[in-house]
């Protein structure tokens, strides 16, 4: 039964007074208005009166708005209906424009970090003052509409933007909109624009990227190692490492401290790696375990390799569980898995994550570095891929260190490894590039060091990846 004008007016007043400022702004946009800065309660009431009370489908509009604003409580209490009932409405009977609903939903799904990436990407497209005022993606879309970069019939710009910032999941929603809403002629026009030079610059290729932090991260933002621009570009398959085998590859974890190995194990299992965890090994046992991986060719048939090490150590050596030991030279760990030493991994990404707890190098250790001849290599028949691929290619090396005294704290967990696991999980969900995943880790370490100047973490990040590596 239709509500009387009085009851409709009462419902409108209740709704307008129940919404916060962000919800009111989304409501204005959904109703087709994008040029007003006044989103006061009074303006919402006036706008809804004109839309609802003068339209025979006004009640449907009101209900759809509440569903898109995700205010199901108001939908239930004021409109006496449910989300499920509203969503059963056939598409051709829905009032709200599909384009505006899509942009509103994307805005809701983008977090602050995504928004910052979008703003950076559009720094040469939109004026600085407009970007600074933008509180969400919807504000950005409104400005792009004013420039005629985006419209209900032109969404390729939005799709490319989302791909560049690593939100392929949302870009797929835009693509689905093009397929289901736009006419064949409009889709053809979109495709012609996509074949033209893209609106965003592609990342510059680099054969080796290396950043190293100074003594600490707490002295200033400039100390955070940012290895790549956050911009991302839709890459042809040849520009990305193949990374879809099952399992993805082999992951060995050696935890000589005993705190975080299990967490890493679960993380890389979730990333579809076959995982082997060793705990509390001596230096000799650590070297033996690493050599064992090289010999087991069947373990290296996947698309990648991961090595995680947690140990006490000095600047260049890991000590394992030994109190007095010559130590294992850190650089020799990487050399065990080069294309020359381990041909099965030639051309595949090799990822190393090391958490070192620094001890004072004042004890009279007889520092006997493991020599080259100690590092066993396998023969390789025919023309080796190592002749085409540089020996040190395809390596991602993340080495973090902090003071050993932190282990004296009860139930200590590495801030670095915890940030790494969280970023890896998030990166898998979003199909993010590995280098951008590590940028999130850098940010977490920076914030930790600001809050805890007495327990700083330091990161040495370098890589020789020749292609993009997406977690999936």
C-alpha positions as CSV (number, residue, x, y, z in Angstrom):
1,X,0.0,0.0,0.0
2,X,1.3,3.4,-1.0
3,X,2.3,5.7,1.8
4,X,0.3,8.9,2.2
5,X,2.1,12.2,1.5
6,X,2.4,12.8,5.2
7,X,3.8,9.4,5.9
8,X,6.2,9.7,3.0
9,X,7.4,13.1,4.3
10,X,7.9,11.6,7.8
11,X,9.9,8.7,6.3
12,X,12.1,11.1,4.3
13,X,12.8,13.2,7.4
14,X,13.7,10.1,9.5
15,X,16.1,8.9,6.8
16,X,17.8,12.2,6.2
17,X,18.4,12.7,9.9
18,X,19.8,9.2,10.4
19,X,22.5,9.5,7.7
20,X,26.0,10.8,8.4
21,X,27.8,13.3,6.1
22,X,29.5,10.6,4.0
23,X,26.3,8.7,3.5
24,X,24.5,11.9,2.5
25,X,27.1,12.7,-0.1
26,X,26.8,9.2,-1.6
27,X,23.0,9.6,-1.6
28,X,23.3,12.8,-3.6
29,X,25.6,11.1,-6.1
30,X,23.3,8.1,-6.5
31,X,20.4,10.4,-7.2
32,X,22.3,12.0,-10.1
33,X,23.6,15.1,-8.4
34,X,27.4,15.6,-8.3
35,X,28.0,19.3,-8.3
36,X,26.9,20.3,-4.8
37,X,29.1,20.8,-1.8
38,X,26.2,21.3,0.5
39,X,25.2,17.8,1.7
40,X,23.4,19.1,4.8
41,X,20.4,17.3,6.3
42,X,18.1,20.0,5.0
43,X,19.4,19.7,1.4
44,X,18.9,15.9,1.6
45,X,15.3,16.4,2.7
46,X,14.6,18.8,-0.2
47,X,16.2,16.5,-2.7
48,X,14.4,13.4,-1.6
49,X,11.1,15.3,-1.6
50,X,11.6,16.2,-5.2
51,X,12.6,12.6,-6.1
52,X,10.2,10.6,-4.0
53,X,7.0,12.5,-3.6
54,X,6.7,13.5,-7.2
55,X,7.5,10.2,-8.7
56,X,5.2,7.1,-8.9
57,X,8.2,4.8,-8.2
58,X,9.5,7.0,-5.3
59,X,9.1,4.3,-2.7
60,X,11.3,2.0,-4.8
61,X,13.9,4.7,-5.1
62,X,14.0,5.2,-1.4
63,X,14.5,1.5,-0.7
64,X,17.2,1.1,-3.3
65,X,19.1,4.1,-1.9
66,X,19.1,2.5,1.6
67,X,20.3,-0.8,0.2
68,X,23.2,0.9,-1.6
69,X,24.0,2.9,1.5
70,X,24.0,-0.3,3.4
71,X,21.6,1.1,6.0
72,X,19.5,-2.0,6.4
73,X,18.4,-0.9,9.8
74,X,16.6,2.1,8.4
75,X,15.2,0.0,5.6
76,X,13.7,-2.3,8.2
77,X,12.4,0.2,10.7
78,X,11.2,3.0,8.3
79,X,10.3,1.2,5.1
80,X,9.2,-2.1,6.8
81,X,11.0,-4.2,4.2
82,X,14.2,-6.2,3.9
83,X,17.3,-6.1,1.8
84,X,16.4,-9.5,0.3
85,X,13.1,-8.2,-0.9
86,X,14.5,-5.1,-2.5
87,X,17.3,-7.1,-4.2
88,X,14.7,-9.4,-5.8
89,X,13.5,-6.4,-7.9
90,X,14.2,-7.1,-11.6
91,X,17.0,-5.1,-13.1
92,X,14.8,-3.4,-15.6
93,X,12.6,-2.1,-12.8
94,X,15.4,-0.7,-10.7
95,X,15.5,3.1,-10.4
96,X,19.1,3.9,-9.6
97,X,21.5,4.2,-12.6
98,X,23.8,1.2,-12.8
99,X,26.9,3.4,-13.4
100,X,26.4,5.4,-10.3
101,X,25.7,2.3,-8.2
102,X,29.0,0.8,-9.6
103,X,31.1,3.8,-8.8
104,X,29.6,4.0,-5.3
105,X,30.3,0.3,-4.6
106,X,33.9,0.7,-5.9
107,X,34.4,3.7,-3.6
108,X,33.3,1.6,-0.6
109,X,35.6,-1.2,-1.5
110,X,38.8,1.0,-1.8
111,X,40.7,1.5,1.5
112,X,42.8,4.6,2.3
113,X,45.9,3.1,0.9
114,X,44.2,2.4,-2.4
115,X,42.8,5.9,-2.5
116,X,46.3,7.3,-2.0
117,X,47.6,5.2,-4.9
118,X,44.8,6.5,-7.1
119,X,45.5,10.1,-6.2
120,X,49.2,9.6,-7.0
121,X,48.3,8.1,-10.3
122,X,46.1,11.0,-11.2
123,X,48.4,13.7,-10.0
124,X,48.9,14.9,-13.6
125,X,45.2,14.6,-14.5
126,X,43.5,16.4,-11.7
127,X,44.5,19.7,-9.9
128,X,46.3,19.2,-6.6
129,X,43.7,21.1,-4.6
130,X,41.0,18.7,-6.0
131,X,43.0,15.7,-5.0
132,X,43.7,17.0,-1.6
133,X,40.0,17.6,-0.9
134,X,39.0,14.1,-2.2
135,X,38.0,12.1,0.9
136,X,37.1,9.0,-1.1
137,X,37.1,7.5,-4.6
138,X,33.7,9.0,-5.3
139,X,35.1,12.5,-4.9
140,X,37.7,11.6,-7.5
141,X,35.1,10.2,-9.9
142,X,33.1,13.4,-9.6
143,X,36.1,15.4,-10.7
144,X,36.8,13.0,-13.6
145,X,33.2,13.3,-14.8
146,X,33.6,17.1,-14.8
147,X,36.6,16.7,-17.1
148,X,34.6,14.2,-19.3
149,X,37.2,11.5,-18.6
150,X,34.5,9.3,-17.2
151,X,30.8,8.8,-17.9
152,X,28.2,6.0,-18.0
153,X,29.3,5.2,-21.5
154,X,33.0,5.7,-20.9
155,X,34.5,3.7,-18.1
156,X,37.7,2.5,-19.6
157,X,39.6,5.2,-17.8
158,X,38.3,3.9,-14.4
159,X,39.2,0.3,-15.4
160,X,42.8,1.2,-16.3
161,X,43.2,3.2,-13.1
162,X,42.1,0.3,-11.0
163,X,44.4,-2.1,-12.8
164,X,47.3,0.3,-12.2
165,X,46.8,0.4,-8.5
166,X,46.5,-3.4,-8.2
167,X,42.7,-3.7,-7.7
168,X,42.1,-6.1,-10.6
169,X,39.1,-7.5,-8.7
170,X,37.4,-4.1,-9.0
171,X,38.6,-3.6,-12.6
172,X,36.8,-6.9,-13.4
173,X,33.5,-5.4,-12.0
174,X,33.9,-2.4,-14.4
175,X,34.5,-4.8,-17.3
176,X,31.4,-6.7,-16.3
177,X,29.4,-3.5,-16.4
178,X,30.7,-2.8,-19.9
179,X,29.6,-6.2,-21.1
180,X,26.1,-6.2,-19.5
181,X,25.1,-2.5,-19.8
182,X,26.8,-1.0,-22.8
183,X,25.6,-1.6,-26.3
184,X,27.9,-3.4,-28.8
185,X,28.8,-0.1,-30.5
186,X,29.7,1.4,-27.1
187,X,31.8,-1.5,-26.2
188,X,33.6,-1.3,-29.6
189,X,34.3,2.4,-28.9
190,X,35.7,1.4,-25.5
191,X,38.0,-1.2,-27.0
192,X,39.3,1.3,-29.6
193,X,40.3,3.6,-26.7
194,X,42.0,0.8,-24.9
195,X,44.1,0.0,-27.9
196,X,45.3,3.6,-28.0
197,X,48.2,4.7,-25.7
198,X,47.0,4.3,-22.2
199,X,46.3,7.3,-20.0
200,X,48.8,6.2,-17.3
201,X,52.6,5.7,-17.6
202,X,53.9,2.1,-17.4
203,X,56.6,1.4,-14.8
204,X,60.1,1.7,-16.1
205,X,61.9,-1.7,-16.4
206,X,65.0,-2.1,-14.3
207,X,67.5,-4.9,-14.3
208,X,68.3,-4.5,-10.7
209,X,66.7,-2.4,-7.9
210,X,68.4,-2.0,-4.6
211,X,67.6,0.0,-1.6
212,X,69.2,0.0,1.8
213,X,68.1,1.7,4.9
214,X,70.4,3.6,7.1
215,X,71.0,3.0,10.8
216,X,67.3,3.2,11.5
217,X,63.9,4.1,10.0
218,X,62.7,6.4,12.7
219,X,64.7,9.5,11.6
220,X,62.3,10.3,8.7
221,X,60.1,9.2,6.0
222,X,62.8,9.4,3.4
223,X,64.5,6.5,5.0
224,X,61.8,4.1,3.9
225,X,63.1,2.0,0.9
226,X,60.6,2.5,-1.9
227,X,61.8,0.2,-4.6
228,X,59.2,0.8,-7.2
229,X,56.6,3.3,-8.2
230,X,53.2,2.2,-6.9
231,X,51.8,2.6,-10.4
232,X,50.9,-0.6,-12.0
233,X,50.3,-1.3,-15.7
234,X,48.3,-4.1,-17.4
235,X,51.2,-6.4,-18.4
236,X,51.3,-8.9,-21.2
237,X,51.8,-12.4,-20.0
238,X,55.4,-12.4,-21.2
239,X,56.2,-9.5,-18.8
240,X,55.1,-11.6,-15.8
241,X,56.6,-14.6,-14.2
242,X,54.6,-17.8,-14.7
243,X,53.3,-18.4,-11.2
244,X,50.3,-20.7,-11.3
245,X,51.7,-24.2,-10.9
246,X,50.3,-26.4,-8.2
247,X,52.1,-26.3,-5.9
248,X,53.6,-22.9,-6.7
249,X,57.0,-24.2,-5.7
250,X,59.0,-25.2,-2.7
251,X,59.4,-23.2,0.5
252,X,62.0,-24.0,3.2
253,X,61.8,-22.3,6.5
254,X,64.6,-22.5,9.1
255,X,63.7,-21.1,12.4
256,X,66.6,-21.1,14.8
257,X,64.8,-18.9,17.3
258,X,61.5,-20.8,17.6
259,X,59.0,-18.0,17.5
260,X,57.7,-17.3,14.0
261,X,58.4,-20.4,11.9
262,X,54.9,-21.8,12.3
263,X,53.3,-18.5,11.2
264,X,55.4,-18.5,8.1
265,X,54.6,-22.1,7.4
266,X,50.8,-21.4,7.4
267,X,51.3,-18.3,5.3
268,X,53.2,-20.0,2.5
269,X,50.9,-23.0,2.6
270,X,48.1,-20.5,1.9
271,X,50.1,-19.2,-1.0
272,X,50.1,-22.8,-2.4
273,X,53.7,-23.6,-1.7
274,X,54.9,-27.0,-0.5
275,X,56.5,-26.0,2.9
276,X,59.2,-27.6,4.9
277,X,59.9,-26.2,8.4
278,X,63.1,-26.9,10.4
279,X,63.5,-25.5,13.9
280,X,66.5,-24.9,16.1
281,X,69.3,-26.0,13.7
282,X,73.0,-25.4,14.1
283,X,75.0,-23.8,11.3
284,X,76.1,-27.1,9.9
285,X,72.5,-28.5,10.1
286,X,71.2,-25.3,8.4
287,X,73.7,-25.7,5.5
288,X,72.9,-29.3,5.2
289,X,69.2,-28.6,5.0
290,X,69.7,-26.0,2.3
291,X,72.0,-28.3,0.3
292,X,69.4,-31.0,0.6
293,X,66.8,-28.9,-1.2
294,X,69.2,-28.4,-4.1
295,X,69.6,-32.1,-4.5
296,X,65.9,-32.9,-4.5
297,X,65.1,-31.9,-8.0
298,X,61.4,-33.0,-7.7
299,X,60.9,-30.3,-5.1
300,X,62.0,-27.6,-7.5
301,X,59.7,-28.3,-10.4
302,X,57.2,-25.5,-9.5
303,X,57.2,-21.9,-10.6
304,X,59.2,-20.5,-7.7
305,X,61.3,-21.0,-4.6
306,X,61.2,-19.4,-1.2
307,X,63.7,-19.5,1.6
308,X,62.9,-18.1,5.1
309,X,65.6,-17.9,7.8
310,X,65.2,-16.7,11.4
311,X,68.4,-16.7,13.4
312,X,70.8,-14.8,15.6
313,X,73.7,-13.4,13.7
314,X,76.2,-10.7,13.0
315,X,76.3,-8.3,10.0
316,X,77.3,-10.9,7.5
317,X,76.8,-14.3,9.3
318,X,74.0,-16.3,10.7
319,X,74.9,-18.3,13.8
320,X,72.0,-20.8,14.1
321,X,71.8,-22.3,17.6
322,X,75.6,-22.4,18.0
323,X,77.1,-20.4,20.9
324,X,80.5,-20.5,19.3
325,X,80.6,-21.0,15.6
326,X,82.2,-19.7,12.5
327,X,78.7,-18.9,11.2
328,X,77.2,-19.2,7.8
329,X,77.9,-16.3,5.5
330,X,74.6,-14.7,4.5
331,X,75.6,-14.2,0.8
332,X,76.5,-17.9,0.4
333,X,72.9,-18.8,1.1
334,X,71.8,-17.0,-2.1
335,X,74.7,-18.5,-4.0
336,X,73.4,-22.0,-3.3
337,X,70.4,-21.3,-5.5
338,X,71.8,-19.4,-8.5
339,X,71.1,-20.8,-12.0
340,X,74.7,-22.2,-12.1
341,X,74.5,-23.9,-8.7
342,X,70.9,-25.0,-9.1
343,X,69.8,-25.2,-12.8
344,X,66.3,-26.4,-11.9
345,X,65.6,-22.8,-10.6
346,X,67.1,-21.0,-13.6
347,X,64.6,-18.4,-14.8
348,X,62.3,-18.8,-11.8
349,X,61.8,-16.3,-9.0
350,X,63.8,-17.1,-5.9
351,X,62.5,-15.3,-2.8
352,X,64.6,-14.9,0.4
353,X,63.2,-13.5,3.7
354,X,65.7,-13.3,6.5
355,X,65.0,-12.1,10.1
356,X,68.3,-11.7,11.9
357,X,68.7,-10.9,15.6
358,X,72.0,-9.1,15.9
359,X,74.5,-10.1,18.4
360,X,77.7,-8.3,19.2
361,X,80.6,-9.5,17.1
362,X,83.1,-9.2,19.9
363,X,83.6,-12.9,20.7
364,X,86.7,-14.5,19.3
365,X,84.9,-16.5,16.6
366,X,87.2,-18.0,14.0
367,X,85.4,-16.6,11.1
368,X,85.9,-19.2,8.4
369,X,83.7,-18.4,5.5
370,X,82.3,-21.3,3.5
371,X,84.3,-21.3,0.3
372,X,83.0,-21.5,-3.2
373,X,84.1,-25.2,-3.5
374,X,82.0,-25.9,-0.4
375,X,78.9,-25.0,-2.3
376,X,77.9,-28.0,-4.3
377,X,76.5,-27.5,-7.8
378,X,74.8,-29.9,-10.2
379,X,75.8,-30.4,-13.8
380,X,73.5,-29.1,-16.6
381,X,73.3,-30.8,-19.9
382,X,72.9,-29.0,-23.3
383,X,73.1,-25.3,-23.6
384,X,72.4,-24.0,-20.1
385,X,69.8,-21.5,-19.4
386,X,72.4,-19.8,-17.3
387,X,74.1,-18.7,-20.5
388,X,71.0,-16.7,-21.3
389,X,69.9,-15.7,-17.8
390,X,72.4,-13.9,-15.6
391,X,73.6,-16.0,-12.7
392,X,72.1,-13.6,-10.1
393,X,68.8,-12.9,-12.0
394,X,65.4,-13.5,-10.6
395,X,66.3,-13.0,-6.9
396,X,64.1,-11.1,-4.4
397,X,66.1,-10.5,-1.2
398,X,64.6,-9.1,2.0
399,X,66.9,-9.0,5.0
400,X,65.7,-7.5,8.2
401,X,67.6,-7.2,11.5
402,X,67.0,-6.0,15.0
403,X,68.7,-6.3,18.4
404,X,68.9,-9.7,20.0
405,X,67.7,-8.3,23.3
406,X,64.2,-8.2,21.9
407,X,64.2,-12.0,22.3
408,X,64.3,-11.6,26.0
409,X,60.8,-10.3,25.9
410,X,58.2,-12.9,26.7
411,X,56.3,-14.2,23.7
412,X,58.3,-12.1,21.3
413,X,57.1,-12.0,17.7
414,X,59.0,-10.3,14.9
415,X,57.3,-7.1,13.7
416,X,58.9,-7.7,10.3
417,X,57.7,-11.2,9.9
418,X,54.2,-10.4,11.2
419,X,53.9,-7.5,8.7
420,X,55.2,-9.7,6.0
421,X,52.6,-12.4,6.5
422,X,49.8,-9.9,6.7
423,X,51.0,-8.2,3.5
424,X,51.4,-11.5,1.7
425,X,47.8,-12.5,2.6
426,X,46.5,-9.2,1.4
427,X,48.6,-9.3,-1.7
428,X,47.2,-12.7,-2.6
429,X,43.6,-11.5,-2.3
430,X,44.3,-8.5,-4.5
431,X,46.7,-10.2,-6.9
432,X,49.3,-7.6,-6.1
433,X,52.9,-7.4,-7.3
434,X,55.5,-8.7,-4.8
435,X,57.4,-5.5,-4.8
436,X,54.3,-3.5,-3.8
437,X,53.6,-6.1,-1.1
438,X,57.0,-5.2,0.4
439,X,56.2,-1.5,0.3
440,X,53.4,-2.2,2.8
441,X,55.9,-4.0,5.0
442,X,58.2,-0.9,4.8
443,X,55.3,1.3,6.0
444,X,54.5,-1.0,9.0
445,X,58.2,-1.1,10.0
446,X,58.4,2.7,9.8
447,X,55.4,3.2,12.0
448,X,56.7,0.7,14.5
449,X,60.0,2.5,14.7
450,X,58.3,5.8,15.3
451,X,56.4,4.4,18.2
452,X,59.3,2.3,19.6
453,X,62.6,4.1,19.1
454,X,64.4,1.7,21.4
455,X,63.5,-1.4,19.3
456,X,64.1,-0.5,15.7
457,X,64.0,-2.8,12.8
458,X,66.1,-2.3,9.7
459,X,65.6,-3.6,6.2
460,X,68.0,-4.3,3.3
461,X,65.8,-4.9,0.3
462,X,67.2,-5.7,-3.2
463,X,66.1,-7.7,-6.2
464,X,67.0,-8.7,-9.7
465,X,63.6,-9.7,-10.8
466,X,63.3,-9.3,-14.6
467,X,59.5,-9.5,-14.8
468,X,56.6,-8.7,-12.6
469,X,55.7,-11.3,-10.0
470,X,52.0,-11.3,-9.0
471,X,50.8,-13.2,-5.9
472,X,47.7,-15.2,-6.8
